[in-house]
Amino acid sequence: MNELWLPLLDRVGLGAPLADAGLVNPRVTADDARRFVAKHFEDPHVHWLRSSVIVTDAAPVIRHAASTTAAQAAGKHRDELIGELSEAITSRIHRDGRFTITTEVAFLTATPS
């Protein structure tokens, strides 16, 4: 989704680092989580779990996008940008029959100390 969202922000002069402008609300980074786990466990390892969410209706995606910090930070441009994002996703759904969102989650394993 960021591939569609970030250019919209740039166009209206609201470009910012991905951590601030992306359509994922801030979370703990994998590196920070690994360092925290290392304080209490031995040999922490990060395993990346990658998947895809496939949608055929833009509405749930747009509701998510509109709820993010990035959308709120768009201020007076919020409704315009969310509308353009909706049009772009809907266009892809019409073209491809679906819109695919890739996901990536860090899963940590460790040995008890």
N, C-alpha and C positions, 0 to 999 in steps of 0.2 A: 504494500500500500504506500510505503514511503516513496517509491519511485514515481507515483502519481502526485503525492501530497507536497513533497519538498519543492518541486519546480513551481507549484502554485504560490508557496510562501516566498520564494525568490522573486517571482514576478511582481508581487506587491511590496517588495523591499523588507520582508520579515525573515529573511534567511538567518538561521542560527545553527549552532552545532546540533548534530543528530540527537544527542541525549536530551536536548531541550525542545527540539522542533519535531521529532519523530512521533508517529502515531502509536507509540507504546508508552504507557505511563511509566515513570521512573521506578526501577527496581534495584535490588542488590545485584551487582555484577558478579559474574562467576569467579573472578579473581578475588574479590572481597570476600565472597562466601568461602572460598577455599582457604584463605588466610584465617578466617574466623574458626573454621572447622579444625585447622592445624593447631590451634591453641588448646584443643580439647581431645584430639584424636591423632593417631599416627597415620602417615602415608596417605593423605587425601588425594583423590583423583577426580578430575572432572570428566564426565562422559556426556557428550553432546547428543541430544535426542532431537532429530529433525523430522518434521512432518509437514503436511499441507492441510489446509482447510479449504474445501471447495464449496463455493456458494453459487446459487443461481438467482438470487434476489439481492439487490444492493442494499436494501433497507437495514438489515442487521449490521452490516459493515459500516454504514453511514452513522447509525446510532452510536456504534463504538467510537468511530472517529470523532464525532461531535462531543463525546464525553472526555476526551483527552485534554491534558494540560496544553498541548500545542494548539488545539482548536480554540481553547479559551484565550490563549495568549494572542491569537490573531485579531482580537478586539473587534473593531468596526468591520473588518474584512471577513469575520467568521462565517456569516451566512452565505456570502458570495463564494468563499472558498469551499465550504462544505457542499454547496450546490454544484460547483464545478467538479469536485471529486465524485459526487453522485453520478453526474453525467458521464464521466470517464469510466467509472466502474460499470455502469449500465451499458455503455457502448461496448465494452469488452465482453460482457455477458451476451449481448446480442450477436457479436461477432463470433465468439468461441463457444457459446452455450454454457459458459461458466466463468467464474473469476477465482483464481487460485491465490491463496495467501500462504506463504511459507512460514513455518514456526520453528523456533530453535530454543530449546530449554536445556539448561545445564543440570545434570544429575550428579550429585557428589557421593562418593563412597569413601570410607575410611576404616581403619582398624582401631578398635578400642585401645586406649593407652594402658 
